[in-house]
Amino acid sequence: MNTERDGRQRSGIRPGSRVRIVQKRDQQSGRMTEGAVKDILTNSGFHPHGIKVRLESGLVGRVREICAHEPE
């Protein structure tokens, strides 16, 4: 998987980015939820399980896939 698009690098995620996350409760099933990033919660530049974010909807999870960036 391309690390630029898979959500493990913080540099590839910005507020407004469209991403797919896995919430803690969905880790076993792998069910993903899509939304726009509101806040980036992980401080480190890389996390092996995905950068933790809060979506505009308020849901929190780790980014598994970056869909697209909104214009800056």
Secondary structure, 3 states (H helix, E strand, C coil): CCCCCCCCEHHHCCCCCEEEEECHHHCCCCCCEEEEEEEECCCCCECCCCCEEEECCCCEEEEEEEEECCCC
